[in-house]
C-alpha cells in the first residue's frame, strides 16, 4: 500500500474539492501493473472513475494509457493488481463477460453491412426481438445525428459519420462503461474540434461512463469532467481540467498540459498565506502557500506561470502590491491574429513566453524594448523539479 499512499499524497492538491463518496464507482483499479519483457508499461496504478463521468487518460506515446484501456476492456491481463467494474472483480474475465464496449481508432465497421445492420449487430447477437432492435437502433441514430443514414454503407460515409456509426454501435448495447481509444486521430483538425463538442453532448445525453484515451491536451480538456495525466505508467496529475491546468502538481504535468514558464528558485520564507521563492538574480516571486504543499524552506523548486496569465507592459508601468513581476527585454514579438506572442529575456536569466490577446488598445511591444511582466500572485504555482536523468516526455515502456 505504500505506493498507493504516495500517489494519494502526490495527487491530492488537484483532486475534486467536493467529496465523491455518495457517487457510485464504475471503475476501480487497485495496484494494477502490466509488465512487458521486464519493463512496466503500467506501474502500480490506483484509480476510481465515477458513474456517468467523462474521464480522460492523457499522456505522451508510451505512457501506459492505451495499455490501461486494454486491461479494462479485457484485451490484456494485468501482471498484478485488481480491476473492478461496478463493484465486480473482472480482472481475468474475457471481454464478452464485461459490461464494456470499445470504440477503436479504426472504427472497425463491417464494410459489407449498412449503417442499420452495423448498429444492430450486437443487439441481434443478444437475440432481441426485431421490434426492439428497430426501436433501439432508431433512437441511437437520432442521438448521434444520423437518423436517415440507415441504408448507407461505410464506404459512403465521411470520417466523422463513420465515427458516429461506431459510437452508435457501441452505445446501443447500453454498456456500463464505454472505452474510446483515440477515435478522432484520423479526422482533420476542424472536424475533430466539432466532434469534441458532439461527443460530449452525446455522453451527457446517454449518461454512460466514458473513458477516453488521447495524447491531445485540447481534446481532453474540452470534453472531460476529470482527467488524469500519465507518465511512465503512473498518474502524475488528476482532477477537473481547470484544476490540473491551473495547479499542476509536477513539472511534467505543467509542461505537458499546455505551455508553462518554469523558473528555478529556492524557498526562502513562508507563512500560512504566501511562500517566497528567490530566483538566481535574487528577485523574489510569491506563491500561495497552499500551492507549495510539502516543499520545505530552502528546497529547490520551480515557480510556474501560464503565458496567458501575464500582462506585458512598459518598464515604467506601476506594479500592484498583490502582483508578482519580472523585468526583461523583448527578444521576439510575433503577431498571431488572435493575439501577440512574446519571448522575453528576463533579468533572472530565464526566457519567458507571454500570450497577449489582440484587443487593439495598446501598441504591442517590439523586439528590443524593455518591459515589465506582471501577474496576480494567485495565478502562480510551484512544482518540484524533474529529477536529473528522468525522461520527461516518454517512457521506454511498451504500449501506450
C-alpha positions as a Markdown table, in Angstrom:
| # | Residue | x | y | z |
|---|---|---|---|---|
| 1 | Unk | 0.0 | 0.0 | 0.0 |
| 2 | Unk | 3.0 | 2.3 | 0.3 |
| 3 | Unk | 2.8 | 3.2 | -3.5 |
| 4 | Unk | -0.9 | 3.9 | -3.2 |
| 5 | Unk | -0.3 | 6.3 | -0.4 |
| 6 | Unk | 2.5 | 8.0 | -2.4 |
| 7 | Unk | 0.1 | 8.5 | -5.3 |
| 8 | Unk | -2.6 | 9.9 | -3.0 |
| 9 | Unk | -0.2 | 12.4 | -1.5 |
| 10 | Unk | 1.1 | 13.4 | -4.8 |
| 11 | Unk | -2.3 | 13.9 | -6.4 |
| 12 | Unk | -4.3 | 15.4 | -3.5 |
| 13 | Unk | -3.7 | 19.1 | -4.5 |
| 14 | Unk | -5.7 | 18.6 | -7.7 |
| 15 | Unk | -8.4 | 16.1 | -6.8 |
| 16 | Unk | -12.0 | 17.3 | -6.7 |
| 17 | Unk | -12.8 | 19.7 | -3.9 |
| 18 | Unk | -16.2 | 18.1 | -3.3 |
| 19 | Unk | -16.4 | 14.6 | -1.8 |
| 20 | Unk | -17.5 | 11.8 | -4.2 |
| 21 | Unk | -18.4 | 9.3 | -1.5 |
| 22 | Unk | -22.0 | 9.5 | -2.5 |
| 23 | Unk | -21.4 | 8.7 | -6.2 |
| 24 | Unk | -21.3 | 5.2 | -7.5 |
| 25 | Unk | -17.9 | 4.0 | -8.6 |
| 26 | Unk | -18.0 | 2.5 | -12.1 |
| 27 | Unk | -14.2 | 1.7 | -12.4 |
| 28 | Unk | -11.8 | 0.9 | -9.6 |
| 29 | Unk | -8.1 | -0.1 | -10.3 |
| 30 | Unk | -6.2 | -1.3 | -7.3 |
| 31 | Unk | -2.4 | -1.6 | -7.7 |
| 32 | Unk | -2.7 | -2.6 | -11.4 |
| 33 | Unk | 0.6 | -3.3 | -13.1 |
| 34 | Unk | 1.4 | -4.6 | -16.6 |
| 35 | Unk | 4.9 | -5.7 | -17.5 |
| 36 | Unk | 6.2 | -6.3 | -21.0 |
| 37 | Unk | 9.6 | -8.1 | -21.3 |
| 38 | Unk | 10.6 | -6.9 | -17.8 |
| 39 | Unk | 9.6 | -3.3 | -18.3 |
| 40 | Unk | 6.4 | -1.9 | -16.6 |
| 41 | Unk | 4.0 | -0.3 | -19.1 |
| 42 | Unk | 1.6 | 0.4 | -16.2 |
| 43 | Unk | 3.1 | 0.7 | -12.8 |
| 44 | Unk | 1.0 | 0.1 | -9.6 |
| 45 | Unk | -2.0 | 2.2 | -10.8 |
| 46 | Unk | -4.8 | 3.2 | -8.4 |
| 47 | Unk | -7.8 | 4.9 | -10.0 |
| 48 | Unk | -11.5 | 5.5 | -9.5 |
| 49 | Unk | -13.9 | 6.6 | -12.2 |
| 50 | Unk | -17.5 | 7.6 | -11.2 |
| 51 | Unk | -20.8 | 6.7 | -12.7 |
| 52 | Unk | -21.8 | 8.9 | -15.6 |
| 53 | Unk | -18.4 | 10.6 | -15.8 |
| 54 | Unk | -16.5 | 11.6 | -18.9 |
| 55 | Unk | -12.9 | 10.7 | -17.8 |
| 56 | Unk | -9.8 | 11.0 | -20.0 |
| 57 | Unk | -6.4 | 9.4 | -19.7 |
| 58 | Unk | -3.9 | 11.8 | -21.2 |
| 59 | Unk | -0.2 | 11.4 | -21.9 |
| 60 | Unk | 2.5 | 11.0 | -24.5 |
| 61 | Unk | 3.1 | 7.9 | -26.5 |
| 62 | Unk | 4.4 | 5.1 | -24.3 |
| 63 | Unk | 3.0 | 6.4 | -21.0 |
| 64 | Unk | 0.7 | 3.4 | -20.5 |
| 65 | Unk | -2.7 | 4.9 | -21.2 |
| 66 | Unk | -3.7 | 2.5 | -24.0 |
| 67 | Unk | -2.4 | -0.5 | -22.1 |
| 68 | Unk | -4.7 | 0.6 | -19.2 |
| 69 | Unk | -7.6 | 0.8 | -21.5 |
| 70 | Unk | -6.9 | -2.6 | -23.0 |
| 71 | Unk | -6.8 | -4.1 | -19.5 |
| 72 | Unk | -10.1 | -2.6 | -18.7 |
| 73 | Unk | -11.6 | -4.0 | -21.9 |
| 74 | Unk | -10.2 | -7.4 | -21.2 |
| 75 | Unk | -7.8 | -7.4 | -24.2 |
| 76 | Unk | -4.8 | -7.6 | -21.8 |
| 77 | Unk | -4.4 | -9.3 | -18.4 |
| 78 | Unk | -2.6 | -7.3 | -15.7 |
| 79 | Unk | 0.6 | -8.8 | -14.3 |
| 80 | Unk | -0.7 | -7.9 | -10.8 |
| 81 | Unk | -3.5 | -5.9 | -9.2 |
| 82 | Unk | -7.3 | -6.0 | -9.4 |
| 83 | Unk | -9.8 | -4.4 | -11.8 |
| 84 | Unk | -13.4 | -3.8 | -10.7 |
| 85 | Unk | -16.3 | -2.7 | -12.8 |
| 86 | Unk | -19.5 | -1.7 | -11.0 |
| 87 | Unk | -18.1 | -3.3 | -7.8 |
| 88 | Unk | -17.5 | -6.7 | -9.6 |
| 89 | Unk | -14.0 | -8.1 | -9.9 |
| 90 | Unk | -13.4 | -8.6 | -13.6 |
| 91 | Unk | -9.6 | -8.8 | -13.5 |
| 92 | Unk | -9.4 | -12.1 | -15.5 |
| 93 | Unk | -12.8 | -12.0 | -17.2 |
| 94 | Unk | -13.0 | -12.2 | -21.0 |
| 95 | Unk | -14.1 | -9.1 | -22.9 |
| 96 | Unk | -17.6 | -10.6 | -23.6 |
| 97 | Unk | -18.1 | -11.2 | -19.9 |
| 98 | Unk | -17.7 | -7.5 | -19.1 |
| 99 | Unk | -20.3 | -4.8 | -19.4 |
| 100 | Unk | -17.9 | -2.8 | -21.6 |
| 101 | Unk | -17.8 | -1.7 | -25.2 |
| 102 | Unk | -14.9 | -0.1 | -27.1 |
| 103 | Unk | -14.6 | 2.4 | -30.0 |
| 104 | Unk | -11.2 | 1.9 | -31.6 |
| 105 | Unk | -9.1 | 4.3 | -33.8 |
| 106 | Unk | -10.0 | 2.4 | -36.9 |
| 107 | Unk | -13.8 | 2.4 | -36.1 |
| 108 | Unk | -13.8 | -1.3 | -37.3 |
| 109 | Unk | -17.2 | -1.0 | -39.1 |
| 110 | Unk | -18.3 | -4.0 | -41.2 |
| 111 | Unk | -17.9 | -2.9 | -44.8 |
| 112 | Unk | -20.4 | -5.4 | -46.2 |
| 113 | Unk | -23.2 | -4.1 | -43.8 |
| 114 | Unk | -25.1 | -0.9 | -44.0 |
| 115 | Unk | -25.4 | 1.6 | -41.1 |
| 116 | Unk | -28.5 | -0.1 | -39.6 |
| 117 | Unk | -27.0 | -3.5 | -39.7 |
| 118 | Unk | -23.7 | -2.3 | -38.2 |
| 119 | Unk | -25.5 | -0.7 | -35.3 |
| 120 | Unk | -28.0 | -3.6 | -34.8 |
| 121 | Unk | -25.2 | -6.3 | -34.9 |
| 122 | Unk | -24.8 | -6.6 | -31.1 |
| 123 | Unk | -28.5 | -6.5 | -30.4 |
| 124 | Unk | -29.1 | -9.3 | -32.8 |
| 125 | Unk | -26.4 | -11.4 | -31.3 |
| 126 | Unk | -28.3 | -11.0 | -28.0 |
| 127 | Unk | -31.4 | -12.3 | -29.8 |
| 128 | Unk | -33.6 | -9.2 | -29.1 |
| 129 | Unk | -37.0 | -9.1 | -30.8 |
| 130 | Unk | -37.0 | -7.4 | -34.2 |
| 131 | Unk | -39.2 | -4.6 | -32.9 |
| 132 | Unk | -36.9 | -3.9 | -30.0 |
| 133 | Unk | -33.9 | -3.8 | -32.3 |
| 134 | Unk | -35.6 | -1.4 | -34.6 |
| 135 | Unk | -36.7 | 0.9 | -31.8 |
| 136 | Unk | -33.2 | 1.0 | -30.1 |
| 137 | Unk | -31.3 | 1.5 | -33.4 |
| 138 | Unk | -33.7 | 4.3 | -34.4 |
| 139 | Unk | -33.2 | 6.1 | -31.0 |
| 140 | Unk | -29.4 | 5.8 | -31.0 |
| 141 | Unk | -29.2 | 7.0 | -34.6 |
| 142 | Unk | -31.2 | 10.1 | -33.6 |
| 143 | Unk | -28.8 | 10.7 | -30.7 |
| 144 | Unk | -25.7 | 10.6 | -32.9 |
| 145 | Unk | -27.5 | 12.7 | -35.5 |
| 146 | Unk | -27.7 | 10.1 | -38.3 |
| 147 | Unk | -31.4 | 9.4 | -38.5 |
| 148 | Unk | -31.7 | 9.0 | -42.2 |
| 149 | Unk | -28.5 | 7.1 | -42.9 |
| 150 | Unk | -29.7 | 3.5 | -42.2 |
| 151 | Unk | -29.2 | 2.2 | -45.8 |
| 152 | Unk | -25.7 | 3.7 | -46.4 |
| 153 | Unk | -22.6 | 1.5 | -46.3 |
| 154 | Unk | -19.4 | 2.6 | -44.5 |
| 155 | Unk | -17.7 | 3.5 | -47.8 |
| 156 | Unk | -20.4 | 6.1 | -48.5 |
| 157 | Unk | -19.8 | 7.9 | -45.2 |
| 158 | Unk | -17.3 | 10.6 | -44.2 |
| 159 | Unk | -14.8 | 10.1 | -41.5 |
| 160 | Unk | -17.0 | 11.9 | -39.0 |
| 161 | Unk | -20.1 | 9.9 | -39.9 |
| 162 | Unk | -18.2 | 6.6 | -39.6 |
| 163 | Unk | -17.1 | 7.7 | -36.2 |
| 164 | Unk | -20.7 | 8.4 | -35.2 |
| 165 | Unk | -21.8 | 4.9 | -36.5 |
| 166 | Unk | -19.0 | 3.2 | -34.5 |
| 167 | Unk | -20.2 | 5.2 | -31.4 |
| 168 | Unk | -23.8 | 4.3 | -32.1 |
| 169 | Unk | -22.9 | 0.6 | -32.4 |
| 170 | Unk | -21.1 | 0.7 | -29.0 |
| 171 | Unk | -23.8 | 2.7 | -27.2 |
| 172 | Unk | -26.9 | 0.8 | -28.5 |
| 173 | Unk | -25.9 | -2.1 | -26.1 |
| 174 | Unk | -26.1 | 0.3 | -23.1 |
| 175 | Unk | -22.8 | -0.7 | -21.6 |
| 176 | Unk | -21.8 | 0.2 | -18.1 |
| 177 | Unk | -18.5 | 1.7 | -19.5 |
| 178 | Unk | -17.5 | 2.9 | -22.9 |
| 179 | Unk | -13.8 | 2.8 | -23.8 |
| 180 | Unk | -12.6 | 5.2 | -26.6 |
| 181 | Unk | -9.1 | 4.7 | -27.9 |
| 182 | Unk | -8.1 | 8.0 | -29.7 |
| 183 | Unk | -11.2 | 7.7 | -32.0 |
| 184 | Unk | -10.6 | 11.1 | -33.5 |
| 185 | Unk | -7.0 | 10.7 | -34.5 |
| 186 | Unk | -7.8 | 10.2 | -38.2 |
| 187 | Unk | -10.0 | 13.3 | -38.5 |
| 188 | Unk | -8.8 | 16.7 | -39.7 |
| 189 | Unk | -8.4 | 19.5 | -37.2 |
| 190 | Unk | -11.7 | 21.3 | -37.9 |
| 191 | Unk | -13.8 | 18.2 | -37.8 |
| 192 | Unk | -12.0 | 17.0 | -34.7 |
| 193 | Unk | -13.0 | 20.2 | -32.9 |
| 194 | Unk | -16.6 | 19.8 | -34.0 |
| 195 | Unk | -16.7 | 16.2 | -32.9 |
| 196 | Unk | -15.3 | 17.0 | -29.4 |
| 197 | Unk | -18.4 | 19.1 | -28.8 |
| 198 | Unk | -20.7 | 16.4 | -30.3 |
| 199 | Unk | -19.1 | 13.6 | -28.3 |
| 200 | Unk | -19.6 | 15.4 | -25.0 |
| 201 | Unk | -23.2 | 16.2 | -26.0 |
| 202 | Unk | -23.8 | 12.5 | -26.7 |
| 203 | Unk | -22.2 | 11.4 | -23.5 |
| 204 | Unk | -24.3 | 13.8 | -21.4 |
| 205 | Unk | -27.4 | 12.7 | -23.2 |
| 206 | Unk | -26.9 | 8.9 | -22.7 |
| 207 | Unk | -25.4 | 9.2 | -19.3 |
| 208 | Unk | -22.9 | 6.3 | -19.8 |
| 209 | Unk | -19.5 | 6.4 | -18.2 |
| 210 | Unk | -16.8 | 7.2 | -20.9 |
| 211 | Unk | -13.1 | 6.5 | -20.6 |
| 212 | Unk | -11.3 | 8.4 | -23.3 |
| 213 | Unk | -7.7 | 7.8 | -24.2 |
| 214 | Unk | -5.8 | 10.6 | -26.0 |
| 215 | Unk | -2.5 | 12.4 | -26.3 |
| 216 | Unk | -4.3 | 15.6 | -27.4 |
| 217 | Unk | -4.5 | 18.1 | -24.5 |
| 218 | Unk | -7.2 | 20.2 | -26.1 |
| 219 | Unk | -9.4 | 17.1 | -26.6 |
| 220 | Unk | -9.0 | 16.0 | -23.0 |
| 221 | Unk | -9.7 | 19.5 | -21.5 |
| 222 | Unk | -12.7 | 20.2 | -23.9 |
| 223 | Unk | -14.6 | 17.1 | -23.1 |
| 224 | Unk | -13.6 | 15.7 | -19.7 |
| 225 | Unk | -15.3 | 16.0 | -16.3 |
| 226 | Unk | -12.0 | 14.8 | -14.9 |
| 227 | Unk | -8.7 | 13.8 | -16.5 |
| 228 | Unk | -5.5 | 12.0 | -15.4 |
| 229 | Unk | -2.1 | 12.9 | -16.9 |
| 230 | Unk | 0.1 | 9.8 | -17.2 |
| 231 | Unk | 3.9 | 9.4 | -17.4 |
| 232 | Unk | 5.9 | 6.2 | -17.3 |
| 233 | Unk | 3.0 | 4.1 | -16.4 |
| 234 | Unk | 1.8 | 6.2 | -13.4 |
| 235 | Unk | -0.6 | 9.1 | -12.8 |
| 236 | Unk | 1.1 | 12.4 | -12.2 |
| 237 | Unk | -1.9 | 14.7 | -12.1 |
| 238 | Unk | -5.6 | 14.1 | -11.7 |
| 239 | Unk | -8.7 | 16.3 | -11.3 |
| 240 | Unk | -11.0 | 18.6 | -13.2 |
| 241 | Unk | -9.3 | 20.0 | -16.3 |
| 242 | Unk | -9.2 | 23.6 | -14.9 |
| 243 | Unk | -7.7 | 22.4 | -11.6 |
| 244 | Unk | -5.0 | 20.3 | -13.3 |
| 245 | Unk | -4.2 | 23.1 | -15.7 |
| 246 | Unk | -4.1 | 25.9 | -13.2 |
| 247 | Unk | -2.5 | 24.0 | -10.4 |
| 248 | Unk | -0.2 | 21.3 | -11.8 |
| 249 | Unk | 1.4 | 19.0 | -9.3 |
| 250 | Unk | 4.6 | 18.2 | -11.1 |
| 251 | Unk | 6.9 | 19.8 | -13.7 |
| 252 | Unk | 5.9 | 17.2 | -16.2 |
| 253 | Unk | 2.2 | 18.0 | -15.9 |
| 254 | Unk | 2.9 | 21.7 | -16.1 |
| 255 | Unk | 4.9 | 21.2 | -19.3 |
| 256 | Unk | 2.7 | 18.6 | -21.0 |
| 257 | Unk | -0.7 | 20.2 | -20.3 |
| 258 | Unk | -0.3 | 23.5 | -22.3 |
| 259 | Unk | 2.6 | 25.9 | -22.2 |
| 260 | Unk | 4.2 | 26.9 | -18.9 |
| 261 | Unk | 7.0 | 29.3 | -17.8 |
| 262 | Unk | 9.0 | 27.5 | -15.1 |
| 263 | Unk | 11.6 | 29.4 | -13.2 |
| 264 | Unk | 14.1 | 27.7 | -10.9 |
| 265 | Unk | 14.5 | 29.1 | -7.3 |
| 266 | Unk | 14.5 | 28.2 | -3.6 |
| 267 | Unk | 12.0 | 28.7 | -0.9 |
| 268 | Unk | 13.4 | 31.4 | 1.4 |
| 269 | Unk | 10.3 | 32.4 | 3.5 |
| 270 | Unk | 6.9 | 31.0 | 4.2 |
| 271 | Unk | 3.7 | 31.7 | 6.2 |
| 272 | Unk | 0.2 | 30.3 | 6.0 |
| 273 | Unk | -0.8 | 32.6 | 3.1 |
| 274 | Unk | 2.3 | 33.0 | 0.9 |
| 275 | Unk | 5.6 | 31.4 | 0.2 |
| 276 | Unk | 8.6 | 33.5 | -1.1 |
| 277 | Unk | 10.8 | 31.9 | -3.7 |
| 278 | Unk | 14.1 | 33.6 | -4.6 |
| 279 | Unk | 15.4 | 33.3 | -8.1 |
| 280 | Unk | 19.1 | 33.3 | -9.3 |
| 281 | Unk | 19.2 | 37.1 | -9.7 |
| 282 | Unk | 17.8 | 37.5 | -6.1 |
| 283 | Unk | 14.4 | 38.7 | -7.3 |
| 284 | Unk | 11.5 | 37.2 | -5.3 |
| 285 | Unk | 8.3 | 35.7 | -6.5 |
| 286 | Unk | 5.4 | 34.9 | -4.2 |
| 287 | Unk | 3.3 | 31.7 | -4.4 |
| 288 | Unk | 0.1 | 30.9 | -2.5 |
| 289 | Unk | 1.3 | 28.5 | 0.3 |
| 290 | Unk | -1.5 | 26.1 | -0.5 |
| 291 | Unk | 0.1 | 25.5 | -3.9 |
| 292 | Unk | 3.6 | 24.8 | -2.5 |
| 293 | Unk | 2.5 | 21.8 | -0.5 |
| 294 | Unk | 5.2 | 20.0 | 1.4 |
| 295 | Unk | 8.1 | 21.7 | -0.2 |
| 296 | Unk | 10.1 | 23.0 | 2.8 |
| 297 | Unk | 12.2 | 26.0 | 3.3 |
| 298 | Unk | 15.4 | 26.2 | 1.2 |
| 299 | Unk | 14.1 | 23.4 | -1.0 |
| 300 | Unk | 14.8 | 23.8 | -4.7 |
| 301 | Unk | 11.5 | 24.2 | -6.6 |
| 302 | Unk | 10.3 | 25.8 | -9.8 |
| 303 | Unk | 7.8 | 28.6 | -9.9 |
| 304 | Unk | 5.3 | 28.4 | -12.7 |
| 305 | Unk | 3.1 | 30.9 | -14.6 |
| 306 | Unk | 1.0 | 30.3 | -17.7 |
| 307 | Unk | 1.8 | 32.6 | -20.6 |
| 308 | Unk | -1.8 | 33.9 | -21.0 |
| 309 | Unk | -1.9 | 35.0 | -17.3 |
| 310 | Unk | 0.9 | 37.5 | -17.8 |
| 311 | Unk | 0.4 | 41.2 | -18.6 |
| 312 | Unk | 3.3 | 42.7 | -20.6 |
| 313 | Unk | 3.8 | 46.5 | -20.1 |
| 314 | Unk | 6.2 | 49.3 | -20.5 |
| 315 | Unk | 9.1 | 49.1 | -18.0 |
| 316 | Unk | 7.9 | 52.2 | -16.2 |
| 317 | Unk | 4.4 | 50.8 | -15.6 |
| 318 | Unk | 3.4 | 50.6 | -11.9 |
| 319 | Unk | 3.2 | 47.1 | -10.3 |
| 320 | Unk | 0.3 | 46.4 | -7.9 |
| 321 | Unk | 1.3 | 45.1 | -4.4 |
| 322 | Unk | -0.8 | 42.0 | -5.0 |
| 323 | Unk | 1.1 | 41.0 | -8.1 |
| 324 | Unk | 4.4 | 39.3 | -9.0 |
| 325 | Unk | 6.6 | 40.9 | -11.6 |
| 326 | Unk | 9.8 | 40.3 | -13.6 |
| 327 | Unk | 11.7 | 42.8 | -15.7 |
| 328 | Unk | 13.3 | 41.9 | -19.0 |
| 329 | Unk | 13.7 | 42.7 | -22.7 |
| 330 | Unk | 11.6 | 41.5 | -25.6 |
| 331 | Unk | 13.6 | 39.2 | -27.9 |
| 332 | Unk | 10.8 | 38.1 | -30.2 |
| 333 | Unk | 7.4 | 39.7 | -30.9 |
| 334 | Unk | 5.1 | 37.8 | -33.1 |
| 335 | Unk | 1.6 | 38.6 | -34.3 |
| 336 | Unk | -0.7 | 35.6 | -34.4 |
| 337 | Unk | -4.0 | 37.1 | -35.4 |
| 338 | Unk | -5.9 | 36.5 | -32.2 |
| 339 | Unk | -3.1 | 38.0 | -30.3 |
| 340 | Unk | 0.6 | 38.5 | -29.9 |
| 341 | Unk | 3.2 | 36.1 | -28.6 |
| 342 | Unk | 6.4 | 37.4 | -27.0 |
| 343 | Unk | 9.7 | 35.8 | -25.9 |
| 344 | Unk | 11.2 | 37.9 | -23.1 |
| 345 | Unk | 14.7 | 37.5 | -21.7 |
| 346 | Unk | 14.3 | 38.3 | -18.0 |
| 347 | Unk | 16.9 | 39.7 | -15.6 |
| 348 | Unk | 16.7 | 36.4 | -13.8 |
| 349 | Unk | 18.3 | 34.7 | -16.9 |
| 350 | Unk | 15.2 | 32.9 | -18.0 |
| 351 | Unk | 13.2 | 33.1 | -21.2 |
| 352 | Unk | 9.5 | 33.8 | -20.5 |
| 353 | Unk | 6.7 | 33.3 | -23.1 |
| 354 | Unk | 3.8 | 35.7 | -23.0 |
| 355 | Unk | 0.4 | 35.4 | -24.8 |
| 356 | Unk | -1.4 | 38.7 | -25.2 |
| 357 | Unk | -5.0 | 38.9 | -26.6 |
| 358 | Unk | -5.4 | 41.2 | -29.6 |
| 359 | Unk | -7.9 | 43.8 | -28.2 |
| 360 | Unk | -6.4 | 46.7 | -30.0 |
| 361 | Unk | -6.0 | 49.0 | -27.0 |
| 362 | Unk | -2.2 | 49.5 | -26.8 |
| 363 | Unk | 0.7 | 49.3 | -29.2 |
| 364 | Unk | 2.4 | 45.9 | -29.0 |
| 365 | Unk | 5.9 | 46.0 | -27.5 |
| 366 | Unk | 8.6 | 45.4 | -30.2 |
| 367 | Unk | 11.7 | 43.4 | -30.2 |
| 368 | Unk | 14.5 | 45.0 | -28.1 |
| 369 | Unk | 12.1 | 47.0 | -25.9 |
| 370 | Unk | 12.5 | 46.8 | -22.1 |
| 371 | Unk | 9.3 | 45.6 | -20.4 |
| 372 | Unk | 7.9 | 44.5 | -17.1 |
| 373 | Unk | 5.9 | 41.3 | -16.8 |
| 374 | Unk | 3.1 | 41.4 | -14.2 |
| 375 | Unk | 0.6 | 38.8 | -13.0 |
| 376 | Unk | -1.5 | 38.2 | -9.8 |
| 377 | Unk | 0.1 | 36.1 | -7.1 |
| 378 | Unk | -2.9 | 33.7 | -7.1 |
| 379 | Unk | -2.0 | 32.7 | -10.7 |
| 380 | Unk | 1.4 | 31.4 | -9.6 |
| 381 | Unk | 2.1 | 27.8 | -8.9 |
| 382 | Unk | 5.1 | 25.8 | -7.7 |
| 383 | Unk | 6.3 | 22.3 | -8.7 |
| 384 | Unk | 9.2 | 20.0 | -7.7 |
| 385 | Unk | 11.8 | 19.9 | -10.5 |
| 386 | Unk | 12.2 | 16.8 | -12.5 |
| 387 | Unk | 15.0 | 14.5 | -11.3 |
| 388 | Unk | 18.1 | 14.8 | -13.4 |
| 389 | Unk | 18.1 | 12.0 | -16.0 |
| 390 | Unk | 14.4 | 11.3 | -15.8 |
| 391 | Unk | 12.5 | 11.0 | -19.0 |
| 392 | Unk | 10.0 | 13.9 | -19.2 |
| 393 | Unk | 8.2 | 13.2 | -22.4 |
| 394 | Unk | 8.0 | 9.4 | -22.9 |
| 395 | Unk | 8.7 | 6.2 | -21.1 |
| 396 | Unk | 10.7 | 3.4 | -22.6 |
| 397 | Unk | 7.9 | 1.0 | -21.8 |
| 398 | Unk | 6.0 | -0.9 | -24.4 |
| 399 | Unk | 2.4 | 0.1 | -25.0 |
| 400 | Unk | 0.8 | 3.5 | -24.8 |
